[in-house]
Amino acid sequence: MVSSPQLVSLDDKRAFWRSVILLSLPVAAQMLMQSLLGMADVIMVGDLGSSAIAAVGLAAKIHFLLLVLMSGLATGCSILVAQYIGAKDFVSCQRSLAVTLLVGTTVMIPFVLVFGFASNTWVGWINPDEKVVALAAQYLIITAPALLFTQWIVIYEASLRALGSTTMPLVAGVFAAALNIIGNYALIGGNWGFPALGVAGAAWATLGSRFLQLLIVVGWVYAKKHGFALSFAQLRMGLDKVQISRYLAFSLPLVANYAIWAVGNSTYHLVTGYAGTEALAVMGVIVPIESAFFALFVGLANASAVLIGRELGAGNNDTAWQLHKFFDRITFVLLIVFCSALWFARPWMLLIFDQLDEKSTDLLLSTLGVFCLLVWVKIINMMRIIGVLRAGGDNRFTLITDTIVMWVFGLPIYIAVVFLTKLSFVYIYALMFLEDGLKFIPVIKRIISRKWMNNLTQQ
């Protein structure tokens, strides 16, 4: 079994800071690693030509969209686990995990079958290039089982993080990433005596790395006789129709929210391609910088959600409110430090990307400046939505707010400016922060109203 994490008193500053660091830094490190390694397959098939790059890139985008779906289901589980831990009800934590594993498996099996047996048919619907379609389909067929592996990994990781176990998922991710890179090197080009499989080699390396990650995560849980090492009888708790209906009612708005964000974010980048070659080149550089910058704050949001969720589950609303104020303050301080550092580091950043032409380099310098000046609104919203509102299960409000500001205001205005004006990309890029500016006040009002303070263990 596992002992329930103790609620941390704000008065015990040393213990509190230790909880924040242990909950946030491993998650931040894993996010940073994923952002740096997410394109490993694409980069390592570069020598095979543009068709191989396009095929693996297309497959990676498809996998990413499904990962968003998986993350929505897993986040629902983690919120419930955090609150049940606060209520000292570990049996309900186990039941939540069992229900999520059942639902996640049921949702993912059709995708595994469609990827494994029909990729040669449907990939052609989204790409006209026959060579790209053939290579992408080959990759998707081989990696089809990885969808199920990834779903289980994401659910277990989210549940363990809600308990405060953040280091082990990071360790598993490091080993998986290492195997992925080593497997790519061995199988794509045929090194160390292995056959040269090209794109198929990248696919087998991805499948192997995901399987290893699953073995490490689940193996650790059962070897440690952790409370989440569910027996067959405990797994059967996931078949409870009432609990499944309750979980779906809670999690589906989260899944929809994640999906709408993913499609909208992809649309921004797709439309940017029509703003000119320089704009597209600058975005190619900005995206990994953004991902690395956001990594720490995603970790901090995870810590916020876990700690606030526990207090709400325990019925300690006043402590949850104090935690919200604390995370608000620390976020502002970190933003000032990091944005200032990036502002002054911009000339050195340009040296790293010296392959850009002079015009693109100047544009990158200005665009990085806009990022430093405006990213605070996006980060503050992210912290308040992921780390506060979702901790109380306020999923419908976040779904409605995100959908309206992105699809009614943000994206239509961005698309209109790209296609109907000749503004510099610096100003166009600034418009990507418009939707965060629009939802800043509604999110503040929602938090002040305290309507998000829901004890989900009693509902």
FENZIGI-V249049 format. One record per residue. N is the residue number from 1. RES is the residue in one small letter. SS is DSSP state (@ for helix, = for strand, . for the rest). Layout:
n->N res->RES ss->SS
n->N res->RES ss->SS
This chain:
n->1 res->m ss->.
n->2 res->v ss->.
n->3 res->s ss->.
n->4 res->s ss->.
n->5 res->p ss->.
n->6 res->q ss->.
n->7 res->l ss->.
n->8 res->v ss->.
n->9 res->s ss->.
n->10 res->l ss->.
n->11 res->d ss->.
n->12 res->d ss->.
n->13 res->k ss->@
n->14 res->r ss->@
n->15 res->a ss->@
n->16 res->f ss->@
n->17 res->w ss->@
n->18 res->r ss->@
n->19 res->s ss->@
n->20 res->v ss->@
n->21 res->i ss->@
n->22 res->l ss->@
n->23 res->l ss->@
n->24 res->s ss->@
n->25 res->l ss->@
n->26 res->p ss->@
n->27 res->v ss->@
n->28 res->a ss->@
n->29 res->a ss->@
n->30 res->q ss->@
n->31 res->m ss->@
n->32 res->l ss->@
n->33 res->m ss->@
n->34 res->q ss->@
n->35 res->s ss->@
n->36 res->l ss->@
n->37 res->l ss->@
n->38 res->g ss->.
n->39 res->m ss->.
n->40 res->a ss->@
n->41 res->d ss->@
n->42 res->v ss->@
n->43 res->i ss->@
n->44 res->m ss->@
n->45 res->v ss->.
n->46 res->g ss->@
n->47 res->d ss->@
n->48 res->l ss->@
n->49 res->g ss->.
n->50 res->s ss->@
n->51 res->s ss->@
n->52 res->a ss->@
n->53 res->i ss->@
n->54 res->a ss->@
n->55 res->a ss->@
n->56 res->v ss->@
n->57 res->g ss->@
n->58 res->l ss->@
n->59 res->a ss->@
n->60 res->a ss->@
n->61 res->k ss->@
n->62 res->i ss->@
n->63 res->h ss->@
n->64 res->f ss->@
n->65 res->l ss->@
n->66 res->l ss->@
n->67 res->l ss->@
n->68 res->v ss->@
n->69 res->l ss->@
n->70 res->m ss->@
n->71 res->s ss->@
n->72 res->g ss->@
n->73 res->l ss->@
n->74 res->a ss->@
n->75 res->t ss->@
n->76 res->g ss->@
n->77 res->c ss->@
n->78 res->s ss->@
n->79 res->i ss->@
n->80 res->l ss->@
n->81 res->v ss->@
n->82 res->a ss->@
n->83 res->q ss->@
n->84 res->y ss->@
n->85 res->i ss->@
n->86 res->g ss->@
n->87 res->a ss->.
n->88 res->k ss->.
n->89 res->d ss->.
n->90 res->f ss->@
n->91 res->v ss->@
n->92 res->s ss->@
n->93 res->c ss->@
n->94 res->q ss->@
n->95 res->r ss->@
n->96 res->s ss->@
n->97 res->l ss->@
n->98 res->a ss->@
n->99 res->v ss->@
n->100 res->t ss->@
n->101 res->l ss->@
n->102 res->l ss->@
n->103 res->v ss->@
n->104 res->g ss->@
n->105 res->t ss->@
n->106 res->t ss->@
n->107 res->v ss->@
n->108 res->m ss->@
n->109 res->i ss->@
n->110 res->p ss->@
n->111 res->f ss->@
n->112 res->v ss->@
n->113 res->l ss->@
n->114 res->v ss->@
n->115 res->f ss->@
n->116 res->g ss->@
n->117 res->f ss->@
n->118 res->a ss->@
n->119 res->s ss->@
n->120 res->n ss->@
n->121 res->t ss->@
n->122 res->w ss->@
n->123 res->v ss->@
n->124 res->g ss->@
n->125 res->w ss->@
n->126 res->i ss->.
n->127 res->n ss->.
n->128 res->p ss->.
n->129 res->d ss->.
n->130 res->e ss->@
n->131 res->k ss->@
n->132 res->v ss->@
n->133 res->v ss->@
n->134 res->a ss->@
n->135 res->l ss->@
n->136 res->a ss->@
n->137 res->a ss->@
n->138 res->q ss->@
n->139 res->y ss->@
n->140 res->l ss->@
n->141 res->i ss->@
n->142 res->i ss->@
n->143 res->t ss->.
n->144 res->a ss->@
n->145 res->p ss->@
n->146 res->a ss->@
n->147 res->l ss->@
n->148 res->l ss->@
n->149 res->f ss->@
n->150 res->t ss->@
n->151 res->q ss->@
n->152 res->w ss->@
n->153 res->i ss->@
n->154 res->v ss->@
n->155 res->i ss->@
n->156 res->y ss->@
n->157 res->e ss->@
n->158 res->a ss->@
n->159 res->s ss->@
n->160 res->l ss->@
n->161 res->r ss->@
n->162 res->a ss->@
n->163 res->l ss->@
n->164 res->g ss->.
n->165 res->s ss->.
n->166 res->t ss->.
n->167 res->t ss->@
n->168 res->m ss->@
n->169 res->p ss->@
n->170 res->l ss->@
n->171 res->v ss->@
n->172 res->a ss->@
n->173 res->g ss->@
n->174 res->v ss->@
n->175 res->f ss->@
n->176 res->a ss->@
n->177 res->a ss->@
n->178 res->a ss->@
n->179 res->l ss->@
n->180 res->n ss->@
n->181 res->i ss->@
n->182 res->i ss->@
n->183 res->g ss->@
n->184 res->n ss->@
n->185 res->y ss->@
n->186 res->a ss->@
n->187 res->l ss->@
n->188 res->i ss->@
n->189 res->g ss->.
n->190 res->g ss->.
n->191 res->n ss->.
n->192 res->w ss->.
n->193 res->g ss->.
n->194 res->f ss->.
n->195 res->p ss->.
n->196 res->a ss->.
n->197 res->l ss->.
n->198 res->g ss->.
n->199 res->v ss->@
n->200 res->a ss->@
n->201 res->g ss->@
n->202 res->a ss->@
n->203 res->a ss->@
n->204 res->w ss->@
n->205 res->a ss->@
n->206 res->t ss->@
n->207 res->l ss->@
n->208 res->g ss->@
n->209 res->s ss->@
n->210 res->r ss->@
n->211 res->f ss->@
n->212 res->l ss->@
n->213 res->q ss->@
n->214 res->l ss->@
n->215 res->l ss->@
n->216 res->i ss->@
n->217 res->v ss->@
n->218 res->v ss->@
n->219 res->g ss->@
n->220 res->w ss->@
n->221 res->v ss->@
n->222 res->y ss->@
n->223 res->a ss->@
n->224 res->k ss->.
n->225 res->k ss->.
n->226 res->h ss->.
n->227 res->g ss->.
n->228 res->f ss->.
n->229 res->a ss->.
n->230 res->l ss->.
n->231 res->s ss->.
n->232 res->f ss->@
n->233 res->a ss->@
n->234 res->q ss->@
n->235 res->l ss->@
n->236 res->r ss->@
n->237 res->m ss->@
n->238 res->g ss->@
n->239 res->l ss->@
n->240 res->d ss->.
n->241 res->k ss->@
n->242 res->v ss->@
n->243 res->q ss->@
n->244 res->i ss->@
n->245 res->s ss->@
n->246 res->r ss->@
n->247 res->y ss->@
n->248 res->l ss->@
n->249 res->a ss->@
n->250 res->f ss->@
n->251 res->s ss->@
n->252 res->l ss->@
n->253 res->p ss->@
n->254 res->l ss->@
n->255 res->v ss->@
n->256 res->a ss->@
n->257 res->n ss->@
n->258 res->y ss->@
n->259 res->a ss->@
n->260 res->i ss->@
n->261 res->w ss->@
n->262 res->a ss->@
n->263 res->v ss->@
n->264 res->g ss->@
n->265 res->n ss->@
n->266 res->s ss->@
n->267 res->t ss->@
n->268 res->y ss->@
n->269 res->h ss->@
n->270 res->l ss->@
n->271 res->v ss->@
n->272 res->t ss->@
n->273 res->g ss->@
n->274 res->y ss->@
n->275 res->a ss->@
n->276 res->g ss->.
n->277 res->t ss->@
n->278 res->e ss->@
n->279 res->a ss->@
n->280 res->l ss->@
n->281 res->a ss->@
n->282 res->v ss->@
n->283 res->m ss->@
n->284 res->g ss->@
n->285 res->v ss->@
n->286 res->i ss->@
n->287 res->v ss->@
n->288 res->p ss->@
n->289 res->i ss->@
n->290 res->e ss->@
n->291 res->s ss->@
n->292 res->a ss->@
n->293 res->f ss->@
n->294 res->f ss->@
n->295 res->a ss->@
n->296 res->l ss->@
n->297 res->f ss->@
n->298 res->v ss->@
n->299 res->g ss->@
n->300 res->l ss->@
n->301 res->a ss->@
n->302 res->n ss->@
n->303 res->a ss->@
n->304 res->s ss->@
n->305 res->a ss->@
n->306 res->v ss->@
n->307 res->l ss->@
n->308 res->i ss->@
n->309 res->g ss->@
n->310 res->r ss->@
n->311 res->e ss->@
n->312 res->l ss->@
n->313 res->g ss->@
n->314 res->a ss->.
n->315 res->g ss->.
n->316 res->n ss->.
n->317 res->n ss->@
n->318 res->d ss->@
n->319 res->t ss->@
n->320 res->a ss->@
n->321 res->w ss->@
n->322 res->q ss->@
n->323 res->l ss->@
n->324 res->h ss->@
n->325 res->k ss->@
n->326 res->f ss->@
n->327 res->f ss->@
n->328 res->d ss->@
n->329 res->r ss->@
n->330 res->i ss->@
n->331 res->t ss->@
n->332 res->f ss->@
n->333 res->v ss->@
n->334 res->l ss->@
n->335 res->l ss->@
n->336 res->i ss->@
n->337 res->v ss->@
n->338 res->f ss->@
n->339 res->c ss->@
n->340 res->s ss->@
n->341 res->a ss->@
n->342 res->l ss->@
n->343 res->w ss->@
n->344 res->f ss->@
n->345 res->a ss->@
n->346 res->r ss->@
n->347 res->p ss->@
n->348 res->w ss->@
n->349 res->m ss->@
n->350 res->l ss->@
n->351 res->l ss->@
n->352 res->i ss->@
n->353 res->f ss->.
n->354 res->d ss->.
n->355 res->q ss->.
n->356 res->l ss->.
n->357 res->d ss->.
n->358 res->e ss->@
n->359 res->k ss->@
n->360 res->s ss->@
n->361 res->t ss->@
n->362 res->d ss->@
n->363 res->l ss->@
n->364 res->l ss->@
n->365 res->l ss->@
n->366 res->s ss->@
n->367 res->t ss->@
n->368 res->l ss->@
n->369 res->g ss->@
n->370 res->v ss->@
n->371 res->f ss->@
n->372 res->c ss->@
n->373 res->l ss->@
n->374 res->l ss->@
n->375 res->v ss->@
n->376 res->w ss->@
n->377 res->v ss->@
n->378 res->k ss->@
n->379 res->i ss->@
n->380 res->i ss->@
n->381 res->n ss->@
n->382 res->m ss->@
n->383 res->m ss->@
n->384 res->r ss->@
n->385 res->i ss->@
n->386 res->i ss->@
n->387 res->g ss->@
n->388 res->v ss->@
n->389 res->l ss->@
n->390 res->r ss->@
n->391 res->a ss->@
n->392 res->g ss->@
n->393 res->g ss->.
n->394 res->d ss->.
n->395 res->n ss->@
n->396 res->r ss->@
n->397 res->f ss->@
n->398 res->t ss->@
n->399 res->l ss->@
n->400 res->i ss->@
n->401 res->t ss->@
n->402 res->d ss->@
n->403 res->t ss->@
n->404 res->i ss->@
n->405 res->v ss->@
n->406 res->m ss->@
n->407 res->w ss->@
n->408 res->v ss->@
n->409 res->f ss->@
n->410 res->g ss->@
n->411 res->l ss->@
n->412 res->p ss->@
n->413 res->i ss->@
n->414 res->y ss->@
n->415 res->i ss->@
n->416 res->a ss->@
n->417 res->v ss->@
n->418 res->v ss->@
n->419 res->f ss->@
n->420 res->l ss->@
n->421 res->t ss->.
n->422 res->k ss->.
n->423 res->l ss->.
n->424 res->s ss->.
n->425 res->f ss->@
n->426 res->v ss->@
n->427 res->y ss->@
n->428 res->i ss->@
n->429 res->y ss->@
n->430 res->a ss->@
n->431 res->l ss->@
n->432 res->m ss->@
n->433 res->f ss->@
n->434 res->l ss->@
n->435 res->e ss->@
n->436 res->d ss->@
n->437 res->g ss->@
n->438 res->l ss->@
n->439 res->k ss->@
n->440 res->f ss->@
n->441 res->i ss->@
n->442 res->p ss->@
n->443 res->v ss->@
n->444 res->i ss->@
n->445 res->k ss->@
n->446 res->r ss->@
n->447 res->i ss->@
n->448 res->i ss->@
n->449 res->s ss->@
n->450 res->r ss->.
n->451 res->k ss->.
n->452 res->w ss->.
n->453 res->m ss->.
n->454 res->n ss->.
n->455 res->n ss->.
n->456 res->l ss->@
n->457 res->t ss->@
n->458 res->q ss->@
n->459 res->q ss->.
